[in-house]
Amino acid sequence: DGLKLGILHAQRGLWQGQRILSERWVAEATRIHAGEPGDQYGYHWVVGDGHFAMLGVFVQMVRVFPGSNAVLAFNAAMDESKVVTPHLDRHFPAAFGNGNGTDAAADAALAERLARWSERPSFASTAPIDPAAFAGRWTMAPNDKGLTGLAFDFGPDEARLTLSDGEGEHRLVAGRDGWTIAPAYLPGADLHHGYRMGGMPVAAGLRWIADNRIELVVHFLESAFRDTFVFTVDGDRLVMDRSVNINAGARAWPTM
């Protein structure tokens, strides 16, 4: 979606040959109206040297290079844009003009590297597997997150986690020693910059990391957030820890 908005503005308001925005509006929106040098703004666009950009929290970024008819768009999970902007400034737009597109070896190397990026990462247990220690329903001790219970149900290839609160039951399906991708909602907006991401596709995987401990990792695929749950059986108790990779506030819940 970010790439589409960038292309729309790179083409001065045209999308697939159809006029969506007036060319005059795009020109006004992407020129400097306010701000100090180095921090200058159009209409919700940051205007730089040879580019203009949309820059969102945790460095969700779209950069348009009108002189090169090019757009870069990416999703990130970074605290500050200065982590990545020096690299963008160093390589772009210079990279758009390098070579003549006939370096077959370089093209093949790039294609191979991109293909590896699309592979699902390994997610395998590192300890003996004992579903019986976790299976069934558990009652949550009083907590300030409003959770009242959780449940585990294990199949041959998947595990189902159910978290209960005042709104009802919220279910997540995770691959065992692998990944599943399906829409899900879990309570925890305070770990996600306040966002309730209901129905967002998530990639979820579950594995054993000790004989009494499992790890559940949940990637919210249309956002910056990756949650990690660790569940530990301690006698007749189940202990839950939850953390997130990035957030404007706390990055972990209290142990429950």
C-alpha positions as CSV (number, residue, x, y, z in Angstrom):
1,D,0.0,0.0,0.0
2,G,2.8,2.4,0.8
3,L,4.5,1.6,-2.5
4,K,1.2,2.4,-4.4
5,L,1.0,5.8,-2.7
6,G,4.6,6.5,-3.6
7,I,4.1,5.5,-7.2
8,L,1.0,7.7,-7.4
9,H,3.0,10.7,-6.3
10,A,6.0,9.8,-8.4
11,Q,3.7,9.9,-11.4
12,R,2.4,13.3,-10.3
13,G,-1.1,12.0,-9.4
14,L,-1.6,9.4,-12.1
15,W,-2.4,5.7,-11.4
16,Q,-2.4,3.3,-14.3
17,G,-3.1,6.2,-16.6
18,Q,-6.0,7.6,-14.6
19,R,-5.8,11.0,-12.9
20,I,-6.4,10.5,-9.1
21,L,-4.8,13.6,-7.8
22,S,-4.3,16.9,-9.5
23,E,-0.7,17.5,-10.7
24,R,-0.8,20.9,-8.9
25,W,-1.7,19.3,-5.6
26,V,1.1,16.8,-5.8
27,A,3.6,19.6,-6.5
28,E,2.3,21.6,-3.6
29,A,2.3,18.6,-1.2
30,T,5.8,17.6,-2.0
31,R,7.6,21.0,-1.8
32,I,8.9,22.6,1.4
33,H,6.4,24.7,3.3
34,A,7.8,24.6,6.9
35,G,10.6,23.4,9.1
36,E,14.2,24.0,9.8
37,P,17.0,22.9,7.4
38,G,17.3,19.1,7.5
39,D,13.8,18.7,8.9
40,Q,11.5,20.3,6.2
41,Y,7.9,19.4,5.4
42,G,5.4,19.6,2.6
43,Y,1.9,18.4,3.3
44,H,2.7,15.3,5.4
45,W,5.7,14.6,3.2
46,V,9.3,15.1,4.4
47,V,11.3,16.8,1.7
48,G,14.9,15.9,1.3
49,D,17.7,16.4,-1.3
50,G,16.4,14.8,-4.5
51,H,13.6,13.0,-2.8
52,F,10.4,13.3,-0.7
53,A,9.3,10.8,1.8
54,M,6.5,9.5,4.0
55,L,8.0,8.6,7.4
56,G,5.9,6.8,10.0
57,V,6.4,5.5,13.5
58,F,9.0,2.7,13.8
59,V,10.3,3.8,10.4
60,Q,7.6,2.8,8.1
61,M,8.9,4.6,5.1
62,V,8.2,5.5,1.5
63,R,10.8,7.5,-0.5
64,V,10.1,8.9,-3.9
65,F,12.9,10.0,-6.2
66,P,11.1,12.0,-8.9
67,G,14.3,12.6,-10.9
68,S,14.8,8.8,-11.3
69,N,11.1,7.9,-11.5
70,A,11.7,5.5,-8.6
71,V,10.1,4.6,-5.3
72,L,11.4,2.7,-2.3
73,A,9.0,1.4,0.3
74,F,9.6,-0.8,3.3
75,N,8.2,-1.7,6.7
76,A,10.6,-1.6,9.7
77,A,10.9,-2.0,13.4
78,M,13.4,0.6,14.4
79,D,13.4,3.2,17.1
80,E,14.7,6.0,14.9
81,S,15.0,6.7,11.2
82,K,18.6,7.8,11.6
83,V,19.5,4.1,11.8
84,V,18.7,3.6,8.2
85,T,18.6,7.0,6.4
86,P,22.4,7.4,6.1
87,H,22.5,4.1,4.1
88,L,19.7,5.3,1.9
89,D,21.4,8.6,1.3
90,R,24.7,6.9,0.5
91,H,23.2,4.4,-2.1
92,F,20.2,6.2,-3.5
93,P,19.5,7.7,-6.0
94,A,23.1,6.9,-7.2
95,A,22.2,3.2,-7.6
96,F,19.5,4.0,-10.1
97,G,22.0,5.3,-12.6
98,N,24.8,2.7,-12.1
99,G,25.5,0.3,-15.0
100,N,23.4,-0.4,-18.0
101,G,21.4,-3.4,-16.8
102,T,23.5,-6.0,-18.6
103,D,25.5,-7.4,-15.7
104,A,24.1,-10.9,-15.8
105,A,26.2,-12.2,-12.9
106,A,25.1,-9.4,-10.6
107,D,21.5,-9.9,-11.6
108,A,21.7,-13.6,-10.8
109,A,23.4,-13.0,-7.4
110,L,20.6,-10.5,-6.5
111,A,17.9,-12.9,-7.6
112,E,19.4,-15.7,-5.5
113,R,19.6,-13.5,-2.4
114,L,16.1,-12.3,-2.8
115,A,14.9,-15.9,-3.2
116,R,16.5,-16.8,0.1
117,W,14.7,-13.9,1.8
118,S,11.3,-15.4,0.9
119,E,12.1,-18.8,2.6
120,R,10.4,-19.4,5.9
121,P,12.9,-19.5,8.7
122,S,13.5,-22.7,10.6
123,F,11.7,-22.9,13.9
124,A,12.4,-26.2,15.6
125,S,12.2,-27.5,19.2
126,T,15.5,-27.7,21.1
127,A,14.1,-29.9,23.9
128,P,11.9,-32.9,24.5
129,I,8.3,-32.3,23.6
130,D,5.6,-32.9,26.3
131,P,2.2,-31.5,25.2
132,A,0.4,-33.1,28.1
133,A,2.1,-30.8,30.6
134,F,0.5,-27.8,29.0
135,A,-2.8,-29.1,27.5
136,G,-6.1,-28.0,28.8
137,R,-7.5,-24.9,30.5
138,W,-5.7,-22.7,33.0
139,T,-7.3,-20.1,35.2
140,M,-5.3,-16.8,35.3
141,A,-4.4,-15.2,38.6
142,P,-5.7,-11.7,39.0
143,N,-3.8,-9.3,36.7
144,D,-4.1,-5.7,35.4
145,K,-4.4,-6.8,31.8
146,G,-7.9,-8.3,32.3
147,L,-7.0,-11.8,31.3
148,T,-9.1,-14.5,33.0
149,G,-7.8,-17.7,31.5
150,L,-5.9,-19.5,28.8
151,A,-6.0,-22.9,27.1
152,F,-3.8,-25.1,25.0
153,D,-4.9,-27.7,22.5
154,F,-2.3,-29.7,20.6
155,G,-2.7,-31.4,17.2
156,P,-0.1,-33.3,15.3
157,D,1.1,-30.2,13.3
158,E,-0.5,-27.3,15.0
159,A,-1.2,-25.9,18.5
160,R,-4.1,-23.7,19.5
161,L,-3.9,-21.0,22.1
162,T,-7.0,-19.4,23.6
163,L,-6.7,-16.3,25.7
164,S,-9.9,-15.2,27.6
165,D,-10.8,-11.8,28.9
166,G,-13.9,-9.7,29.5
167,E,-14.5,-9.5,25.7
168,G,-14.5,-13.3,25.3
169,E,-12.2,-15.9,23.9
170,H,-9.4,-15.1,21.5
171,R,-7.9,-18.0,19.5
172,L,-4.6,-18.3,17.7
173,V,-3.3,-21.3,15.7
174,A,0.4,-21.8,15.6
175,G,2.5,-24.3,13.7
176,R,4.4,-26.9,15.8
177,D,8.1,-26.6,14.9
178,G,7.0,-24.4,12.0
179,W,4.7,-21.7,11.0
180,T,1.0,-21.2,10.1
181,I,-0.4,-18.0,8.6
182,A,-4.0,-17.0,9.4
183,P,-6.0,-14.0,10.7
184,A,-6.0,-13.7,14.5
185,Y,-6.6,-11.2,17.3
186,L,-4.9,-11.3,20.7
187,P,-5.4,-8.8,23.6
188,G,-2.4,-6.6,24.0
189,A,-2.8,-3.2,22.3
190,D,-0.6,-1.6,25.0
191,L,2.3,-3.6,23.5
192,H,1.4,-2.5,20.0
193,H,1.4,1.3,20.2
194,G,-2.3,1.2,21.1
195,Y,-3.4,-0.6,18.0
196,R,-6.0,-3.4,18.1
197,M,-5.0,-5.5,15.2
198,G,-8.1,-7.6,14.8
199,G,-8.3,-9.9,11.8
200,M,-4.7,-9.1,10.7
201,P,-2.9,-12.1,9.2
202,V,-0.2,-13.5,11.6
203,A,2.5,-16.0,11.2
204,A,2.7,-18.0,14.4
205,G,5.1,-20.8,15.5
206,L,5.4,-22.8,18.6
207,R,8.4,-24.9,19.8
208,W,9.8,-26.5,23.0
209,I,12.9,-24.8,24.4
210,A,13.1,-26.9,27.6
211,D,11.2,-29.9,28.8
212,N,8.9,-27.6,30.8
213,R,8.9,-24.6,28.6
214,I,7.5,-23.6,25.2
215,E,8.1,-20.5,23.1
216,L,5.3,-19.0,20.9
217,V,6.3,-16.3,18.4
218,V,3.7,-14.3,16.6
219,H,4.5,-12.0,13.7
220,F,1.7,-9.5,12.9
221,L,2.5,-9.4,9.2
222,E,1.0,-6.0,8.2
223,S,2.7,-4.2,11.1
224,A,6.0,-3.7,12.8
225,F,5.2,-6.0,15.7
226,R,6.6,-9.5,16.7
227,D,5.4,-10.9,20.0
228,T,7.2,-13.6,21.9
229,F,5.4,-15.7,24.6
230,V,7.2,-18.0,26.9
231,F,5.1,-20.5,28.9
232,T,6.7,-22.4,31.7
233,V,5.2,-25.3,33.8
234,D,6.2,-24.9,37.4
235,G,4.6,-27.7,39.5
236,D,0.9,-27.2,39.2
237,R,1.3,-23.6,37.9
238,L,1.8,-22.2,34.4
239,V,3.8,-19.0,34.1
240,M,3.4,-16.7,31.1
241,D,5.9,-14.1,29.9
242,R,5.1,-11.9,26.9
243,S,7.3,-9.3,25.1
244,V,7.4,-7.4,21.9
245,N,10.2,-6.4,19.6
246,I,9.3,-2.7,19.3
247,N,6.9,-0.3,21.0
248,A,6.5,3.4,22.0
249,G,5.9,2.2,25.6
250,A,6.5,-0.9,27.6
251,R,7.9,-3.9,25.6
252,A,6.8,-6.6,28.0
253,W,3.9,-7.5,30.3
254,P,4.5,-8.4,33.9
255,T,4.9,-12.2,34.5
256,M,1.5,-13.8,34.9
